[in-house]
């Protein structure tokens, strides 16, 4: 069983510090909200024309809305440039680039380098602190060169009585990782508790 502080989710989501990771699928923003709970401030960058707007108060169950900075860019190139600057500064624990399509190899490499530099700068000021970059893309993602790629989608609850209140459940899949094989999990939320179950890959 997983308690409300998401400790089992934290153990499942192995996201190396100072690197860029891709989150994809219809529940990618929920997954990013879980990661945002690991530390603040969080810089969340979105495209201005994207109709899917982030509602900070809706994240309150996982992360403090006061630690969230939301900014908009007109084009993906501007958004990635802002993400790079945010990472390099070392001012944030997490930089989220919410995009409409996968990132090309060259700008992704620049995000990796900026994250490494920003992590070193951040730890000089705040020893023990962390910094990561998340690239959010639709579908199955496909950004080349990411440290890890994760897909999450909602699904029906398993093995619950029909008389129980409707809960929330997801399938989480690690599609790619440099140091780990593909893997799948079933995650169910019921009240304030979470349950994580390994599934066949």
Contact map, one row per residue, 1 for C-alpha under 8 A:
111000010000000000000000000000000000000000000000000000000000000000000000000000000000000000000000000000000000000000000000000000000000000000000000000000000000000000000000000000000000000000000000111100000
111111111000000000000000000000000000000000000000000000000000000000000000000000000000000000000000000000000000000000000000000000000000000000000000000000000000000000000000000000000000000000000000111100000
111111110000000000000000000000000000000000000000000000000000000000000000000000000000000000000000000000000000000000000000000000000000000000000000000000000000000000000000000000000000000000000001110000000
011111100000000000000000000000000000000000000000000000000000000000000000000000000000000000000000000000000000000000000000000000000000000000000000000000000000000000000000000000000000000000000001110000000
011111100000000000000000000000000000000000000000000000000000010000000000000000000000000000000000000000000000000000000000000000000000000000000000000000000000000000000000000000000000000000000000000000000
011111111100000000000000000000000100000000000000000000000000000000000000000000000000000000000000000000000000000000000000000000000000000000000000000000000000000000000000000000000000000000000000010000000
011111111110000000000000000000000000000000000000000000000000000000000000000000000000000000000000000000000000000000000000000000000000000000000000000000000000000000000000000000000000000000000000000000000
111001111111000000000000000000000000000000000000000000000000000000000000000000000000000000000000000000000000000000000000000000000000000000000000000000000000000000000000000000000000000000000000000100000
010001111111100000000000000000000000000000000000000000000000000000000000000000000000000000000000000000000000000000000000000000000000000000000000000000000000000000000000000000000000000000000000000100000
000001111111110000000000000000000010000000000000000000000000000000000000000000000000000000000000000000000000000000000000000000000000000000000000000000000000000000000000000000000000000000000000000000000
000000111111110000000000000000000000000000000000000000000000000000000000000000000000000000000000000000000000000000000000000000000000000000000000000000000000000000000000000000000000000000000000000000000
000000011111110000000000000000000000000000000000000000000000000000000000000000000000000000000000000000000000000000000000000000000000000000000000000000000000000000000000000000000000000000000000000000000
000000001111111000000000000000000000000000000000000000000000000000000000000000000000000000000000000000000000000000000000000000000000000000000000000000000000000000000000000000000000000000000000000000000
000000000111111100000000000000000000000000000000000000000000000000000000000000000000000000000000000000000000000000000000000000000000000000000000000000000000000000000000000000000000000000000000000000000
000000000000111110001000000000000000000000000000000000000000000000000000000000000000000000000000000000000000000000000000000000000001000000000000000100000000000000000000000000000000000000000000000000000
000000000000011111100000000000000000000000000000000000000000000000000000000000000000000000000000000000000000000000000000000000000001000000000000001000000000000000000000000000000000000000000000000000000
000000000000001111100000000000000000000000000000000000000000000000000000000000000000000000000000000000000000000000000010000000000111000000000000000000000000000000000000000000000000000000000000000000000
000000000000000111110000000000000000000000000000000000000000000000000000000000000000000000000000000000000000000100111110000000000111100000000000000000000000000000000000000000000000000000000000000000000
000000000000000111111000000000000000000000000000000000000000000000000000000000000000000000000000000000000000001110110000000000000001100000000000011000000000000000000000000000000000000000000000000000000
000000000000000001111100000000000000000000000000000000000000000000000000000000000000000000000000000000000001001100100000000000000001111000000000011100000000000000000000000000000000000000000000000000000
000000000000001000111110000000000000000000000000000000000000000000000000000000000000000000000000000000000000000000000000000000000001111000000000011110000000000000000000000000000000000000000000000000000
000000000000000000011111000000000000000000000000000000000000000000000000000000000000000000000000000000000000000000000000000000000000011110001010011111000000000000000000000000000000000000000000000000000
000000000000000000001111100100110000000000000000000000000000000000000000000000000000000000000000000000000000000000000000000000000000011110001000000011110000000000000000000000000000000000000000000000000
000000000000000000000111111100000000000000000000000000000000000000000000000000000000000000000000000000000000000000000000000000000000000111111000000011110000000000000000000000000000000000000000000000000
000000000000000000000011111100000000000000000000000000000000000000000000000000000000000000000000000000000000000000000000000000000000000011111000000000111000000000000000000000000000000000000000000000000
000000000000000000000001111110000000000000000000000000000000000000000000000000000000000000000000000000000000000000000000000000000000000001100000000000011100000000000000000000000000000000000000000000000
000000000000000000000001111111100000000000000000000000000000000000000000000000000000000000000000000000000000000000000000000000000000000000000000000000111100000000000000000000000000000000000000000000000
000000000000000000000011111111110000000000000000000000000000000000000000000000000000000000000000000000000000000000000000000000000000000111000000000000111000000000000000000000000000000000000000000000000
000000000000000000000000011111111000000000000000000000000000000000000000000000000000000000000000000000000000000000000000000000000000000100000000000000000000000000000000000000000000000000000000000000000
000000000000000000000000001111111100000000000000000000000000000000000000000000000000000000000000000000000000000000000000000000000000000000000000000000000000000000000000000000000000000000000000000000000
000000000000000000000010001111111110000000000000000000000000000000000000000000000000000000000000000000000000000000000000000000000000000000000000000000010000000000000000000000000000000000000000000000000
000000000000000000000010000111111111000000000000000000000000000000000000000000000000000000000001000000000000000000000000000000000000010000000000000000000000000000000000000000000000000000000000000000000
000000000000000000000000000011111111100000000000000000000010011000000000000000000000000000000000000000000000000000000000000000000000000000000000000000000000000000000000000000000000000000000000000000000
000001000000000000000000000001111111110000000000000000000000011000000000000000000000000000000000000000000000000000000000000000000000000000000000000000000000000000000000000000000000000000000000000000000
000000000100000000000000000000111111110000000000000000000000000000000000000000000000000000000000000000000000000000000000000000000000000000000000000000000000000000000000000000000000000000000000000000000
000000000000000000000000000000011111111101000000000000000000011000000000000000000000000000000100000000000000000000000000000000000000000000000000000000000000000000000000000000000000000000000000000000000
000000000000000000000000000000001111111100000000000000000000011100000000000000000000000000000000000000000000000000000000000000000000000000000000000000000000000000000000000000000000000000000000000000000
000000000000000000000000000000000111111100000000000000000000001000000000000000000000000000000000000000000000000000000000000000000000000000000000000000000000000000000000000000000000000000000000000000000
000000000000000000000000000000000001111111000000000000000000000000000000000000000000000000001100000000000000000000000000000000000100000000000000000000000000000000000000000000000000000000000000000000000
000000000000000000000000000000000001111111000000000000000000000000110000000000000000000000011100000000000000000000000000000000000000000000000000000000000000000000000000000000000000000000000000000000000
000000000000000000000000000000000000001111100000000000000000000000111000000000000000000000111100000000000000000000000000000000000000000000000000000000000000000000000000000000000000000000000000000000000
000000000000000000000000000000000001001111110000000000000000000000111000000000000000000000011111000000000000000000000000000000000000000000000000000000000000000000000000000000000000000000000000000000000
000000000000000000000000000000000000000011111000000000000000000000011110000000000000010000010111000000000000000000000000000000000000000000000000000000000000000000000000000000000000000000000000000000000
000000000000000000000000000000000000000001111100000000000000000000011110000000000000000000000011110000000000000000000000000000000000000000000000000000000000000000000000000000000000000000000000000000000
000000000000000000000000000000000000000000111110000000000000000000000111100000100110000000000011110000000000000000000000000000000000000000000000000000000000000000000000000000000000000000000000000000000
000000000000000000000000000000000000000000011111010000000000000000000111100000100000000000000000111000000000000000000000000000000000000000000000000000000000000000000000000000000000000000000000000000000
000000000000000000000000000000000000000000001111110000000000000000000001111100100000000000000000011000000000000000000000000000000000000000000000000000000000000000000000000000000000000000000000000000000
000000000000000000000000000000000000000000000111110000000000000000000001111000000000000000000000000000000000000000000000000000000000000000000000000000000000000000000000000000000000000000000000000000000
000000000000000000000000000000000000000000000011111000000000000000000000010000000000000000000000000000000000000000000000000000000000000000000000000000000000000000000000000000000000000000000000000000000
000000000000000000000000000000000000000000000111111110000000000000000000000000000000000000000000000000000000000000000000000000000000000000000000000000000000000000000000000000000000000000000000000000000
000000000000000000000000000000000000000000000000111110000000000000000000000000000000000000000000000000000000000000000000000000000000000000000000000000000000000000000000000000000000000000000000000000000
000000000000000000000000000000000000000000000000011111000000000000000000000000000000000000000000000000000000000000000000000000000000000000000000000000000000000000000000000000000000000000000000000000000
000000000000000000000000000000000000000000000000011111100000000000000000000000000000000000000000000000000000000000000000000000000000000000000000000000000000000000000000000000000000000000000000000000000
000000000000000000000000000000000000000000000000000111110000000000000000000000000000000000000000000000000000000000000000000000000000000000000000000000000000000000000000000000000000000000000000000000000
000000000000000000000000000000000000000000000000000011111110000000000000000000000000000000000000000000000000000000000000000000000000000000000000000000000000000000000000000000000000000000000000000000000
000000000000000000000000000000000000000000000000000001111111000010010000000000000000000000000000000000000000000000000000000000000000000000000000000000000000000000000000000000000000000000000000000000000
000000000000000000000000000000000000000000000000000000111111000010000000000000000000000000000000000000000000000000000000000000000000000000000000000000000000000000000000000000000000000000000000000000000
000000000000000000000000000000000000000000000000000000111111100000000000000000000000000000000000000000000000000000000000000000000000000000000000000000000000000000000000000000000000000000000000000000000
000000000000000000000000000000001000000000000000000000111111111110000000000000000000000000000000000000000000000000000000000000000000000000000000000000000000000000000000000000000000000000000000000000000
000000000000000000000000000000000000000000000000000000011111111110000000000000000000000000000000000000000000000000000000000000000000000000000000000000000000000000000000000000000000000000000000000000000
000000000000000000000000000000000000000000000000000000000111111100000000000000000000000000000000000000000000000000000000000000000000000000000000000000000000000000000000000000000000000000000000000000000
000010000000000000000000000000001101100000000000000000000011111100000000000000000000000000000000000000000000000000000000000000000000000000000000000000000000000000000000000000000000000000000000000000000
000000000000000000000000000000001101110000000000000000000011111110100000000000000000000000000000000000000000000000000000000000000000000000000000000000000000000000000000000000000000000000000000000000000
000000000000000000000000000000000000100000000000000000000011111111110000000000000000000000000000000000000000000000000000000000000000000000000000000000000000000000000000000000000000000000000000000000000
000000000000000000000000000000000000000000000000000000011011001111110000000000000000000000000000000000000000000000000000000000000000000000000000000000000000000000000000000000000000000000000000000000000
000000000000000000000000000000000000000000000000000000000000000111110000000000000000000000000000000000000000000000000000000000000000000000000000000000000000000000000000000000000000000000000000000000000
000000000000000000000000000000000000000111000000000000000000001111111000000000000000000000000000000000000000000000000000000000000000000000000000000000000000000000000000000000000000000000000000000000000
000000000000000000000000000000000000000111110000000000010000000111111100000000000000000000000000000000000000000000000000000000000000000000000000000000000000000000000000000000000000000000000000000000000
000000000000000000000000000000000000000011110000000000000000000000111110000000000000000000000000000000000000000000000000000000000000000000000000000000000000000000000000000000000000000000000000000000000
000000000000000000000000000000000000000000111100000000000000000000011111000000000000000000000000000000000000000000000000000000000000000000000000000000000000000000000000000000000000000000000000000000000
000000000000000000000000000000000000000000111100000000000000000000001111100000000000000000000000000000000000000000000000000000000000000000000000000000000000000000000000000000000000000000000000000000000
000000000000000000000000000000000000000000001111000000000000000000000111110000100000000000000000000000000000000000000000000000000000000000000000000000000000000000000000000000000000000000000000000000000
000000000000000000000000000000000000000000001111000000000000000000000011111101100000000000000000000000000000000000000000000000000000000000000000000000000000000000000000000000000000000000000000000000000
000000000000000000000000000000000000000000000011100000000000000000000001111101100000000000000000000000000000000000000000000000000000000000000000000000000000000000000000000000000000000000000000000000000
000000000000000000000000000000000000000000000011000000000000000000000000111111100000000000000000000000000000000000000000000000000000000000000000000000000000000000000000000000000000000000000000000000000
000000000000000000000000000000000000000000000010000000000000000000000000111111110000000000000000001000000000000000000000000000000000000000000000000000000000000000000000000000000000000000000000000000000
000000000000000000000000000000000000000000000000000000000000000000000000001111111000000000000000000000000000000000000000000000000000000000000000000000000000000000000000000000000000000000000000000000000
000000000000000000000000000000000000000000000000000000000000000000000000111111111100000000000000000000000000000000000000000000000000000000000000000000000000000000000000000000000000000000000000000000000
000000000000000000000000000000000000000000001110000000000000000000000001111111111110000000000000100000000000000000000000000000000000000000000000000000000000000000000000000000000000000000000000000000000
000000000000000000000000000000000000000000000000000000000000000000000000000111111111000000000000100000000010000000000000000000000000000000000000000000000000000000000000000000000000000000000000000000000
000000000000000000000000000000000000000000000000000000000000000000000000000011111111100000000000000000000000000000000000000000000000000000000000000000000000000000000000000000000000000000000000000000000
000000000000000000000000000000000000000000001000000000000000000000000000000001111111110000000000000000000000000000000000000000000000000000000000000000000000000000000000000000000000000000000000000000000
000000000000000000000000000000000000000000001000000000000000000000000000000000111111111000000011100000000000001000000000000000000000000000000000000000000000000000000000000000000000000000000000000000000
000000000000000000000000000000000000000000000000000000000000000000000000000000011111111100000000000000000000011001100000000000000000000000000000000000000000000000000000000000000000000000000000000000000
000000000000000000000000000000000000000000000000000000000000000000000000000000001111111110000000000000000000000001000000000000000000000000000000000000000000000000000000000000000000000000000000000000000
000000000000000000000000000000000000000000100000000000000000000000000000000000000111111111110010000000000000000000000000000000000000000000000000000000000000000000000000000000000000000000000000000000000
000000000000000000000000000000000000000000000000000000000000000000000000000000000011111111110110000000000000001001101110000000000011100000000000000000000000000000000000000000000000000000000000000000000
000000000000000000000000000000000000000000000000000000000000000000000000000000000001111111000000000000000000000001111110100000000000000000000000000000000000000000000000000000000000000000000000000000000
000000000000000000000000000000000000000000000000000000000000000000000000000000000000111111110000000000000000000000000100110000000000000000000000000000000000000000000000000000000000000000000000000000000
000000000000000000000000000000000000000000000000000000000000000000000000000000000000011111111000000000000000000000101111110000000010000000000000000000000000000000000000000000000000000000000000000000000
000000000000000000000000000000000000000010000000000000000000000000000000000000000000011011111000000000000000000000000100010000000000000000000000000000000000000000000000000000000000000000000000000000000
000000000000000000000000000000000000000111100000000000000000000000000000000000000000011011111110000000000000000000000000000000000010000000000000000000000000000000000000000000000000000000000000000000000
000000000000000000000000000000000000001111000000000000000000000000000000000000000000000001111110000000000000000000000000000000001111000000000000000000000000000000000000000000000000000000000000000000000
000000000000000000000000000000000001001111100000000000000000000000000000000000000000001000011111000000000000000000000000000000000011110000000000000000000000000000000000000000000000000000000000000000000
000000000000000000000000000000000000000001111000000000000000000000000000000000000010011000011111100000000000000000000000000000000011110000000000000000000000000000000000000000000000000000000000000000000
000000000000000000000000000000010000000001111000000000000000000000000000000000000010000000000111110000000000000000000000000000000000111100000000000000000000000000000000000000000000000000000000000000000
000000000000000000000000000000000000000000011100000000000000000000000000000000110010000000000011111000000000000000000000000000000000111100000000000000000000000000000000000000000000000000000000000000000
000000000000000000000000000000000000000000011110000000000000000000000000000000000000000000000001111100000000000000000000000000000000001110000000000000000000000000000000000000000000000000000000000000000
000000000000000000000000000000000000000000000110000000000000000000000000000100000000000000000000111111000000000000000000000000000000001111000000000000000000000000000000000000000000000000000000000000000
000000000000000000000000000000000000000000000000000000000000000000000000000000000000000000000000011111000000000000000000000000000000000011000000000000000000000000000000000000000000000000000000000000000
000000000000000000000000000000000000000000000000000000000000000000000000000000000000000000000000001111100000000000000000000000000000000011001000000000000000000000000000000000000000000000000000000000000
000000000000000000000000000000000000000000000000000000000000000000000000000000000000000000000000001111110000000000000000000000000000000010001110000000000000000000000000000000000000000000000000000000000
000000000000000000000000000000000000000000000000000000000000000000000000000000000000000000000000000011111011000000000000000000000000001000000111000000000000000000000000000000000000000000000000000000000
000000000000000000000000000000000000000000000000000000000000000000000000000000000000000000000000000001111111000000000000000000000000000000000011000000000000000000000000000000000000000000000000000000000
000000000000000000000000000000000000000000000000000000000000000000000000000000000000000000000000000000111111100000000000000000000000000000000011100000000000000000000000000000000000000000000000000000000
000000000000000000000000000000000000000000000000000000000000000000000000000000000000000000000000000000011111110000000000000000000000000000000000000000000000000000000000000000000000000000000000000000000
000000000000000000000000000000000000000000000000000000000000000000000000000000010000000000000000000000111111111000000000000000000000000000000000000000000000000000000000000000000000000000000000000000000
000000000000000000010000000000000000000000000000000000000000000000000000000000000000000000000000000000111111111100000000000000000000000000000011110000000000000000000000000000000000000000000000000000000
000000000000000000000000000000000000000000000000000000000000000000000000000000000000000000000000000000001111111110000000000000000000000000000000100000000000000000000000000000000000000000000000000000000
000000000000000000000000000000000000000000000000000000000000000000000000000000000001000000000000000000000111111111000000000000000000000000000000000000000000000000000000000000000000000000000000000000000
000000000000000000110000000000000000000000000000000000000000000000000000000000000011001000000000000000000011111111100000000000000000100000000000000000000000000000000000000000000000000000000000000000000
000000000000000001110000000000000000000000000000000000000000000000000000000000000000000000000000000000000001111111110000000000000000000000000000000000000000000000000000000000000000000000000000000000000
000000000000000000100000000000000000000000000000000000000000000000000000000000000000000000000000000000000000111111111000000000000000000000000000000000000000000000000000000000000000000000000000000000000
000000000000000000000000000000000000000000000000000000000000000000000000000000000001101100000000000000000000011111111100000000000000000000000000000000000000000000000000000000000000000000000000000000000
000000000000000001110000000000000000000000000000000000000000000000000000000000000001001101000000000000000000001111111110000000000011100000000000000000000000000000000000000000000000000000000000000000000
000000000000000001100000000000000000000000000000000000000000000000000000000000000000000100000000000000000000000111111111000000000000000000000000000000000000000000000000000000000000000000000000000000000
000000000000000001000000000000000000000000000000000000000000000000000000000000000000001101000000000000000000000011111111100000000000000000000000000000000000000000000000000000000000000000000000000000000
000000000000000001000000000000000000000000000000000000000000000000000000000000000000001111100000000000000000000001111111110000000010000000000000000000000000000000000000000000000000000000000000000000000
000000000000000011000000000000000000000000000000000000000000000000000000000000000000001101000000000000000000000000111111111000000110000000000000000000000000000000000000000000000000000000000000000000000
000000000000000000000000000000000000000000000000000000000000000000000000000000000000000001000000000000000000000000011111111100000000000000000000000000000000000000000000000000000000000000000000000000000
000000000000000000000000000000000000000000000000000000000000000000000000000000000000000111000000000000000000000000001111111110000000000000000000000000000000000000000000000000000000000000000000000000000
000000000000000000000000000000000000000000000000000000000000000000000000000000000000000011100000000000000000000000000111111111101110000000000000000000000000000000000000000000000000000000000000000000000
000000000000000000000000000000000000000000000000000000000000000000000000000000000000000000000000000000000000000000000011111111111100000000000000000000000000000000000000000000000000000000000000000000000
000000000000000000000000000000000000000000000000000000000000000000000000000000000000000000000000000000000000000000000001111111100000000000000000000000000000000000000000000000000000000000000000000000000
000000000000000000000000000000000000000000000000000000000000000000000000000000000000000000000000000000000000000000000000111111100000000000000000000000000000000000000000000000000000000000000000000000000
000000000000000000000000000000000000000000000000000000000000000000000000000000000000000000000000000000000000000000000000011111111000000000000000000000000000000000000000000000000000000000000000000000000
000000000000000000000000000000000000000000000000000000000000000000000000000000000000000000000000000000000000000000000000011111111000000000000000000000000000000000000000000000000000000000000000000000000
000000000000000000000000000000000000000000000000000000000000000000000000000000000000000000000000000000000000000000000000001001111100000000000000000000000000000000000000000000000000000000000000000000000
000000000000000000000000000000000000000000000000000000000000000000000000000000000000000000001000000000000000000000000000011001111110000000000000000000000000000000000000000000000000000000000000000000000
000000000000000011000000000000000000001000000000000000000000000000000000000000000000000000001000000000000000000000000010011000011111000000000000000000000000000000000000000000000000000000000000000000000
000000000000000011000000000000000000000000000000000000000000000000000000000000000000001001011110000000000000000000100110010000001111100000000000000000000000000000000000000000000000000000000000000000000
000000000000001111111000000000000000000000000000000000000000000000000000000000000000001000001110000000000000000000100000000000000111110000000000000000000000000000000000000000000000000000000000000000000
000000000000000001111000000000000000000000000000000000000000000000000000000000000000001000000111100000000000001000100000000000000011111000000000000000000000000000000000000000000000000000000000000000000
000000000000000000011110000000010000000000000000000000000000000000000000000000000000000000000111100000000000000000000000000000000001111100000000000000000000000000000000000000000000000000000000000000000
000000000000000000011110000000000000000000000000000000000000000000000000000000000000000000000001111000100000000000000000000000000000111110000000000000000000000000000000000000000000000000000000000000000
000000000000000000000111000110000000000000000000000000000000000000000000000000000000000000000001111000000000000000000000000000000000011111000000000000000000000000000000000000000000000000000000000000000
000000000000000000000111100100000000000000000000000000000000000000000000000000000000000000000000011111000000000000000000000000000000001111111000000000000000000000000000000000000000000000000000000000000
000000000000000000000001110100000000000000000000000000000000000000000000000000000000000000000000001110000000000000000000000000000000000111111000000000000000000000000000000000000000000000000000000000000
000000000000000000000001110000000000000000000000000000000000000000000000000000000000000000000000000000000000000000000000000000000000000011111000000000000000000000000000000000000000000000000000000000000
000000000000000000000001100000000000000000000000000000000000000000000000000000000000000000000000000000000000000000000000000000000000000011111100000000100000000000000000000000000000000000000000000000000
000000000000000000000111100000000000000000000000000000000000000000000000000000000000000000000000000011000000000000000000000000000000000011111110000010000000000000000000000000000000000000000000000000000
000000000000000000000000000000000000000000000000000000000000000000000000000000000000000000000000000001100000000000000000000000000000000000011111000000000000000000000000000000000000000000000000000000000
000000000000000000000100000000000000000000000000000000000000000000000000000000000000000000000000000001111001000000000000000000000000000000001111110000000000000000000000000000000000000000000000000000000
000000000000000000000000000000000000000000000000000000000000000000000000000000000000000000000000000000111001000000000000000000000000000000000111110000000000000000000000000000000000000000000000000000000
000000000000000000000000000000000000000000000000000000000000000000000000000000000000000000000000000000001001100000000000000000000000000000000011111000000000000000000000000000000000000000000000000000000
000000000000000000111100000000000000000000000000000000000000000000000000000000000000000000000000000000000001000000000000000000000000000000000011111110000000000000000000000000000000000000000000000000000
000000000000000100111100000000000000000000000000000000000000000000000000000000000000000000000000000000000000000000000000000000000000000000000000111110000000000000000000000000011100000000000000000000000
000000000000001000011100000000000000000000000000000000000000000000000000000000000000000000000000000000000000000000000000000000000000000000000000011111000000000000000000000001111100000000000000000000000
000000000000000000001111000000000000000000000000000000000000000000000000000000000000000000000000000000000000000000000000000000000000000000001000011111100000000000000000000001111000000000000000000000000
000000000000000000000111000000000000000000000000000000000000000000000000000000000000000000000000000000000000000000000000000000000000000000000000000111110000000000000000000111110000000000000000000000000
000000000000000000000011101100000000000000000000000000000000000000000000000000000000000000000000000000000000000000000000000000000000000000010000000011111000000000000000000111100000000000000000000000000
000000000000000000000011111100100000000000000000000000000000000000000000000000000000000000000000000000000000000000000000000000000000000000000000000001111100000000000000011110000000000000000000000000000
000000000000000000000000111100000000000000000000000000000000000000000000000000000000000000000000000000000000000000000000000000000000000000000000000000111110000000000000011100000000000000000000000000000
000000000000000000000000011000000000000000000000000000000000000000000000000000000000000000000000000000000000000000000000000000000000000000000000000000011111000000000001111000000000000000000000000000000
000000000000000000000000000000000000000000000000000000000000000000000000000000000000000000000000000000000000000000000000000000000000000000000000000000001111100000000001111000000000000000000000000000000
000000000000000000000000000000000000000000000000000000000000000000000000000000000000000000000000000000000000000000000000000000000000000000000000000000000111110000000001110000000000000000000000000000000
000000000000000000000000000000000000000000000000000000000000000000000000000000000000000000000000000000000000000000000000000000000000000000000000000000000011111100000011100000000000000000010000000000000
000000000000000000000000000000000000000000000000000000000000000000000000000000000000000000000000000000000000000000000000000000000000000000000000000000000001111100000000000000000000000000000000000000000
000000000000000000000000000000000000000000000000000000000000000000000000000000000000000000000000000000000000000000000000000000000000000000000000000000000000111110000000000000000000000000000000000000000
000000000000000000000000000000000000000000000000000000000000000000000000000000000000000000000000000000000000000000000000000000000000000000000000000000000000111111010000000000000000000000000000000000000
000000000000000000000000000000000000000000000000000000000000000000000000000000000000000000000000000000000000000000000000000000000000000000000000000000000000001111110000000000000000000000000000000000000
000000000000000000000000000000000000000000000000000000000000000000000000000000000000000000000000000000000000000000000000000000000000000000000000000000000000000111110000000000000000000000000000000000000
000000000000000000000000000000000000000000000000000000000000000000000000000000000000000000000000000000000000000000000000000000000000000000000000000000000000000011111000000000000000000000000000000000000
000000000000000000000000000000000000000000000000000000000000000000000000000000000000000000000000000000000000000000000000000000000000000000000000000000000000000111111100000000000000000000000000000000000
000000000000000000000000000000000000000000000000000000000000000000000000000000000000000000000000000000000000000000000000000000000000000000000000000000000000000000111110000000000000000000000000000000000
000000000000000000000000000000000000000000000000000000000000000000000000000000000000000000000000000000000000000000000000000000000000000000000000000000000000000000011111000000000000000000000000000000000
000000000000000000000000000000000000000000000000000000000000000000000000000000000000000000000000000000000000000000000000000000000000000000000000000000000000100000001111100000000000000000011110000000000
000000000000000000000000000000000000000000000000000000000000000000000000000000000000000000000000000000000000000000000000000000000000000000000000000000000111100000000111110000000000000000011100000000000
000000000000000000000000000000000000000000000000000000000000000000000000000000000000000000000000000000000000000000000000000000000000000000000000000000000111100000000011111000000000000001111000000000000
000000000000000000000000000000000000000000000000000000000000000000000000000000000000000000000000000000000000000000000000000000000000000000000000000000011111000000000001111100000000000001110000000000000
000000000000000000000000000000000000000000000000000000000000000000000000000000000000000000000000000000000000000000000000000000000000000000000000000000011110000000000000111110000000000111100000000000000
000000000000000000000000000000000000000000000000000000000000000000000000000000000000000000000000000000000000000000000000000000000000000000000000000001111000000000000000011111000000000111100000000000000
000000000000000000000000000000000000000000000000000000000000000000000000000000000000000000000000000000000000000000000000000000000000000000000000000001110000000000000000001111100000011110000000000000000
000000000000000000000000000000000000000000000000000000000000000000000000000000000000000000000000000000000000000000000000000000000000000000000000000111100000000000000000000111111000111100000000000000000
000000000000000000000000000000000000000000000000000000000000000000000000000000000000000000000000000000000000000000000000000000000000000000000000000111100000000000000000000011111000011000000000000000000
000000000000000000000000000000000000000000000000000000000000000000000000000000000000000000000000000000000000000000000000000000000000000000000000001111000000000000000000000001111101110000000000000000000
000000000000000000000000000000000000000000000000000000000000000000000000000000000000000000000000000000000000000000000000000000000000000000000000001110000000000000000000000001111111110000000000000000000
000000000000000000000000000000000000000000000000000000000000000000000000000000000000000000000000000000000000000000000000000000000000000000000000001100000000000000000000000000011111000000000000000000000
000000000000000000000000000000000000000000000000000000000000000000000000000000000000000000000000000000000000000000000000000000000000000000000000000000000000000000000000000000001111100000000000000000000
000000000000000000000000000000000000000000000000000000000000000000000000000000000000000000000000000000000000000000000000000000000000000000000000000000000000000000000000000000011111110000000000000000000
000000000000000000000000000000000000000000000000000000000000000000000000000000000000000000000000000000000000000000000000000000000000000000000000000000000000000000000000000001011011111000000000000000000
000000000000000000000000000000000000000000000000000000000000000000000000000000000000000000000000000000000000000000000000000000000000000000000000000000000000000000000000000011111001111100000000000000001
000000000000000000000000000000000000000000000000000000000000000000000000000000000000000000000000000000000000000000000000000000000000000000000000000000000000000000000000000011100000111110000000000000111
000000000000000000000000000000000000000000000000000000000000000000000000000000000000000000000000000000000000000000000000000000000000000000000000000000000000000000000000001111000000011111000000000001111
000000000000000000000000000000000000000000000000000000000000000000000000000000000000000000000000000000000000000000000000000000000000000000000000000000000000000000000000001110000000001111100000000111100
000000000000000000000000000000000000000000000000000000000000000000000000000000000000000000000000000000000000000000000000000000000000000000000000000000000000000000000000111100000000000111110000000111100
000000000000000000000000000000000000000000000000000000000000000000000000000000000000000000000000000000000000000000000000000000000000000000000000000000000000000000000000111100000000000011111000011110000
000000000000000000000000000000000000000000000000000000000000000000000000000000000000000000000000000000000000000000000000000000000000000000000000000000000000100000000011110000000000000001111100011100000
000000000000000000000000000000000000000000000000000000000000000000000000000000000000000000000000000000000000000000000000000000000000000000000000000000000000000000000011100000000000000000111111111000000
000000000000000000000000000000000000000000000000000000000000000000000000000000000000000000000000000000000000000000000000000000000000000000000000000000000000000000000011000000000000000000011111110000000
000000000000000000000000000000000000000000000000000000000000000000000000000000000000000000000000000000000000000000000000000000000000000000000000000000000000000000000010000000000000000000001111100000000
001100000000000000000000000000000000000000000000000000000000000000000000000000000000000000000000000000000000000000000000000000000000000000000000000000000000000000000000000000000000000000001111110000000
111100000000000000000000000000000000000000000000000000000000000000000000000000000000000000000000000000000000000000000000000000000000000000000000000000000000000000000000000000000000000000001111111000000
111101000000000000000000000000000000000000000000000000000000000000000000000000000000000000000000000000000000000000000000000000000000000000000000000000000000000000000000000000000000000000111101111100000
110000000000000000000000000000000000000000000000000000000000000000000000000000000000000000000000000000000000000000000000000000000000000000000000000000000000000000000000000000000000000000111000111110000
110000011000000000000000000000000000000000000000000000000000000000000000000000000000000000000000000000000000000000000000000000000000000000000000000000000000000000000000000000000000000011110000011111000
000000000000000000000000000000000000000000000000000000000000000000000000000000000000000000000000000000000000000000000000000000000000000000000000000000000000000000000000000000000000000011100000001111100
000000000000000000000000000000000000000000000000000000000000000000000000000000000000000000000000000000000000000000000000000000000000000000000000000000000000000000000000000000000000000111000000000111110
000000000000000000000000000000000000000000000000000000000000000000000000000000000000000000000000000000000000000000000000000000000000000000000000000000000000000000000000000000000000001111000000000011111
000000000000000000000000000000000000000000000000000000000000000000000000000000000000000000000000000000000000000000000000000000000000000000000000000000000000000000000000000000000000001100000000000001111
000000000000000000000000000000000000000000000000000000000000000000000000000000000000000000000000000000000000000000000000000000000000000000000000000000000000000000000000000000000000011100000000000000111
